[in-house]
Amino acid sequence: MLKYIGPFLRMNKLNIEQIKCQLFHLSKESIKNIVLHSKCGIIIDPKDLSFKNISSTDINTLDLNSPLLCIYKKASAELKVKDNTLHWSQDKIKKDIYISSNAYMTLCLLELIDYYNQFKDIAPDKYVFSNLYTKFAQKQLDFYASYLRNEEGVFVDKKDCTDSITGKIKLKNKNKPFKFSDQALLMNAYYKCSTYLDDKHKDSYRNFSYDILNMFIEFKEEMYDISFQEQCKVCLNLNVFYTYSKMDNVKLLLLDIFDLIYENYNNNISNNYNLTDLCLLHLNSMLLYKHTSMDRFKNIGKKLYKLIKKYYDEDSSIFVKSTEDKEIDFSAKEILVYVISNLYQNYITEEDNDRMIINVFTNQLVDSGIILSWPDVPNLDDIEHYKDFQEKPENLLDEQYFKMPTIASPEANELAPVFVKSVTYNKSKKTFKQSKANFDSRKNLEVFFLTLHLLNNSFKDFTSKDINSSN
């Protein structure tokens, strides 16, 4: 009997590659669920969709009754059974429309197109999502340009005041100042979408993106007056844009913005920047190192990472924040950005931090209750369940490449696979308590995009050797 214990422990020992794959699986399937089935927003009329490469059979199979044209701020995350199928509850919907949530939603779809393109010649039922997401992204971006701008032409948050009787869309400005980071997000989305188009829309989408870029170049000095957090977001979005475009003028702007925020950080280091800002600054430095190969950015990243590591508490096997309070609140973004910063440091510099990543992922992300459910493992006849998408017995991936057994699937607990607002950690009891089971698009779409984009290159580098070495 004892001879089986060794293989059993090896099989159930979580590793870094499995964490990356689990996060990718969570983000990919949750985005599909939100966009196609949540009804948390204004819906695309299926009659307005014209697919060149998708058969009517595929469309019916996908159940395209409620794809989102734009997404609202908030809804209940509870699922209800109707006709033997789970549907999102329509309770507690708040019809505020935030630019960031919608831009992140569209960017998530665009990030997944390359993934689904891999199935072109091996799994038509998977490849269909590539065309589907391209069409959805186009429709969403057209809607944003028409309805989510103010009189000056910049994108601003709005509230849906559509008349339920006439159905004519009416959106009202929320009278809040525009954010540079929001404009940058949509600059990225319009550019990224243009790379998948081959018709007359290609140039118009790309030129629209360039118009936003020119605004950043022309009003670069305005970046000095925005908050440090907003500066970090703009810098990260410019890093994303450079990843997409490789444009020299973007790199120059990016270097200027990073110099600004790093100078601000050094001049105000006594202000005790919060951990999320520190992680975003770290990610920006590591992305710049990746884009420029300049050791300066690698060294800055290492310096920042030493501070990030100090938040990790060996005794509780989680990261903690300095406070005298008995309880500590953690947001989904805080936890995800902390995990991703560690993963990126591991990926770029081969940092020996596996145990810390695994502990934080397991204890603070999976077991804390901040994720209400996790999309189930693909069936054994699903091509995604196999290494290199080759359906051979020796290529079958362990279930830990998709989810942990300790967290329920949406079907099991009738809750959507989304993040709640926060969890509260009791330091003396060493236990977590989750907030209400609500879906906030602002909290969720950002972390899904960061996961998909920042881990996407790492996921593409996921090789047979990686899998074999971990089994």
N, C-alpha and C positions, 0 to 999 in steps of 0.2 A: 504493500500500500504506500509506503513512504517514498518509493521511487517516483510516484506521480506528483508529489508535492512540488518538486523543483520546476517541472514544465508548467504546472498550474500557476505558480507564482510569477514565472516569467511571462506567461500569457496575460496575466492581469495587472502587470506593472505598467503604469502609464508612462509614455515617453513624449518628447517634444513634438515629434512628427504627428503623433496622434492628436495632440492638443491643437495644432494648426489645422488638421483635417476636421476635427470636431467643430472648431469655430467657423470654418468655411461652410461646413454642412448646415450648421445652425443659421448662418446669415443667408445662405442661398435659399434654403427652404422657407425661412421666415419671410423673406422678401416676396417669394412666390405667394405665400399665404396672404400676406397683407395686401398686395396689389390685386390679386385675383378674387379674393374671397371676403375681405373685411367689410366692404361697403362703407368704410370710414372716410368718406369724401364725396366729391362730385364724380359721377360715373361716366365712362365712355359709352356712348350708345353703340352697341355692336353693329348696327346698320351703317355706321359711319366708318367702319373698318374695312379696308380693301386689301386683302393679302394676296400677293402675287404667287408666293411659293407655299401656301398653306391650304390644304384641301378642306372642304366643308366637313369631312369626317373628323379631321384633326381638331377643328374648331369646336365641334360638338363634344368631342371627347374631353377637351380642356374646360368645358363648361364656362364659356366666356360670357357670363351674364352680368358681371359687375366689376370689370377692370377699372382701376382708378385713373381719372384724368388729373385730379389733384387730391391731396390728402388733408384731412382736418387735424386739429390739434390733439383731440383726445376722444377716447371711447372706452367702454367696458371691455375687459379682456376675457370675459366669460364666454364660453361657447355653448350654444343650445342645439339640441337635437331636433331636426326637422326633416321628415321623409327619410329617416334612417341616416341622415348626414349631419355632420357638425357645421353649424353656421355661427358667425360672430353675432353676439348680442348687439342690438341697436340702441341699447340704453346708454345714458350718460355721454352722448356724443356732443362735443363742443365744436362749433362750426367755424372757429378761427382758422385761418389759413396762413401758415408761416412759410416764408420763403426758404428758410434753411431746411425744414422737413421735406418740402417738395423737391428742392434741388438734390438733396441726399437720396431721396427715393429714385429719382431719374438716374442719378449717377450709379446707384446700385444696379439698376437694370443694365446700364451700359457696361459696367464692369463684368457682368455675367455673360455678355454676348460672346466674348472670346472663349469662355469655358464651354458654352453650348455649341460653338462652331466645331469643336473637336469631334462631335458626334455625326458630322455630315454624312459620312459613308458607312457608319456602323450602327446607328440607332436613330432612325427618322423621328421617333416619338420624343427624343431628347433634342434633336437638332431643331425641331419646330420652335423651341423657345428662343432660339437666336433671332429668327425672323419676327417672332411675336414681340420680344422685348425691344427690338429696333423700332417697330411700328408704334408700340406704346410710348417709347421715349419721344418720338417725333410728335405724337399727338399731345403729350404733356408739355413739351417745350413750346409748341404753337399756342397752347392755352395760356401758359405763363406770360408769353410775349403780349398776348391780347388782353388779358384780364388782371395780371398781377404787377402792373407798373403804374406809377403816378403820373401827374401831368409833366414832370421833368423827364420822364422816360426811365427812371430807375425802379428796380424791383422793391416792393414794399409789402409788408404783412397786411392781410385784409380779413374781412369777416363776410361769410356767405349770408346774404339777405335775400336769396332767391325766393320769389313768390311761389308757394307750393301749388297754387291753382294754375297759373299760366306756365310755370316751369321755366320762364325766361331767367337766365343767369344774371344775378345782380350782386356785385361784390362792393363792399364799403371799406374805404381806407380806415386803418386803425389809428391814424394820426401819430405814428411813431416815426422817429428819424430812420432813414435807411442805414443799412450796415454795409461797410465795404466788404466784409467777409461773405455776405449774401450775394453780392454782385460777382465776386470771384468764383463762388460755387457754380453759378449759372454760366459764367464764362467757360468754366471747365466742361459743363454739361453740353453746351452748344458745340464746343469744339470736338469733344469726344464723339458726339452723335454724328457730326459731319464725316468722321472717318469711316463710318459704316454705310454712307449713302453714295450712290453712283448716279444720281439724277440731278435735276436742276436745283434741288434743295441743298446739295452739298456746299456750294459756294455761299449761298445765303446764310446758312447756319454758321459756317466758318467766319464769314465776314462780320456777322453779328457778334461772335466771340471776340474778334479782333477789335471791334468798337469798344467793348468793355475793357479789353487790355489797354487800349490807348487812353482810356479814362484813368487807369492806374498810373500809366507813365506820365500823363499830363499833370495829374494831381498827386504826385508822389509825396509832396511836402505835407499833404493832409494826413498822412500816416503818422506823423509826429504827435497829432492831437487825439488819437484814439487810444483806448485802454490797452494795457499790456496783453491781456487775453485776446482782444480783437486783433492786435498786431500778430500774435502767434498764429491765429486762425488764418489771417491773410497770407502769412508766410507759408503755412502748410498748404493752402490752396494753390499758391504759386508753384510750390514744389510739385504738386499734382499736375498742374498745367504743363510744367516743363517735362514731366514724365511722359505726358501725352504728345507734346509738340516738338520738344528738343530745339526750341527757338532761342537764338543767342540773346536777343533783346529781353526775353523773359529771364534768362539766367542773370543778366546784369541787374535787372530790377530785383530779382530774388536775392542776390548778394547784398544789394543796398538795404533791403528791408531786414534781412537777417542781421546785418551789422547794427542797424538801428535797435532792434529788440535785444540783441546781446549786450549792447552798450547800456541800454536802459536797465537790463537785468543786473549788470555789474555795478551800476551807479546806485541801485536801490536794493541791493541784496539783503539789507537789514529789514526789508519789508516783509520777509518771510512769505515768498510766493507760495501759493497753494500747490499741492502735488500734481494736479492736472496740468497747470501751466508749466511746471517744471518738466513733466513728461512730454508735453507738446514741443517745448524748446529743444529737448533732447532729440525727439524724432526729426525736427527740422534740421538739426545739425547733422544727424546721420544720413538723412536724405541728401543734403548738400554734399556730404562726403561721397555718397554714391554717385551723384551727378557730376562732381568736379574732380574726384580723386585727390583732393587737397587735404594733406594731413592736418591742417589747421582745424578743419571741421571734425575730423575724427578725434582729435585731442580734446576739443570742446565737448564732444559727445561723451568721451570717457570721463571728463571732469564732472559733467552733469549726472552721469550714471552713478558715480560714487555717492552722490547725494540721494539719488533715488533708492539705491540699495539700502541706505540707512533707515528707511521707513519700514523695512522688513523686520518682523519680530520673530526670533527663533522659537520662543516658548509657545506662542499661539499659532505659528506657521501661517501667518497672514501679514499684510502690511498694515500699519496703524498710523494714525495722525496724532500729533502732539496736542493733548488736551487734558485738563484736570477733570473733565466730566467723566461720570461712570459709564456713559454710553457714547458711542461714536457712530455717526451716520455716514454711510458710503453710497454714492450714486453709482449707477451702472457705468457711466462714462469714466468715473474715477478708476473703477476696477478694471475695465477693459483697456483703458489707456495705459495703466500700470503694467498689465500683462503684455500688451503689445510692445511697449517700450523695452521690456525685458526680452521678449522674443526677437525684436529687431536687433538689440545689442548682441544677442546670441547668434543671430543670422549673419550680421556684418563682421563682427570681431571674434566670433567663436568664444564668447564669454562663458566661463564655467558656472552657469547659474541655473542648470536644469532642475535641481531639487527645489529651489526657491520658486521657479515658474510653476512646477507641478503642484506644489503646496498651495500657492495662491489660487491657481486655477481650480483645484479641487475644493479647498475649504472656503474660499471667498466668493467664487463665481458659481460653481455647481451646487455646493451644499448649503449656501447661505439663503437660498430661496429667491434671489434677485431675478432669476429666470423662471417664469411660471411653468413652462414645459419645454421639452426639447424634441424637435422633429424625429420621428422614429427612424430606425435603421432601414435602408433600402431592402426590398425583398431579395431572396437568393437568385431570382431570375432577372433582377435589375442589373444592367451593365455597369452602373455606378458602384456596385458592391465589389467590383473586381479591379485588381491592379492593372494599370495600363488599359482599362476598359476591354480586357480580353477575358471572355467568359470560360475560364479553365479552372478546374478544381484547385490547382496549385496557386492560382491567383486570387482566391477568395480572401478578402480582407476581414480581419477580426472586427467585431462590432465596436470595439473601442476606437476605431478610426472614424466613427460617426457620432456616438454618444456614450455617456456614462450610464451604467445600469441603475444608479441611485436617483436619477431624475426621471419623472414620468413623461410620457408622450402626450400630445394634445388629446388624443382619443381616450387616454386613461383617466385624465383628471379634468377634462372638458375646460381647459384653459389654453389660450393662444400661446404660441412659442415666442413670447416677447419679454422684455425687461420691465420690471416695475420701477417706480420712481427711485426707490432707495431701500436699503436694509439698515437696521440699527444693531450694532454689536455691543453686547453687554460685557465689559471687560472682566468683571469678577466671575460671572457665570460662563464666559466664553461661548456665548450663544448668539445667534442672529434672529432678528424679528423683521419680517418683510412688511412693506407698506401695502396699501390696498391694491387689489388685483385690477388695476387700470392700465390702459395702453396710452402712452404719451408719445406722439410721433416725434417730437423734438428730442426726446431722450433715446429713442430706439433707432431712428433712421441714421443718425450720425454715427453711432457705434457700429451699426451694420456696414456702413460705407467704409469706415476706418479699417474694419476687419477685412473686408473684401479687397480694398486697394492695397493696404500696407502688407498684407500677408499673401496677396495674389502672386507676386513674383516668387515668393518662397514656395507657394503651393505648386507653381509650375515647375520648380526645381525638384519637386518631390519625386524621387527615382525609385526604381526597383531595389537598388542597393540600400536605400534608406529603410524600406519596408523589411527587407530580408535581415538587415542587421538588428532590427528591433524585435524580431520574432524569436 
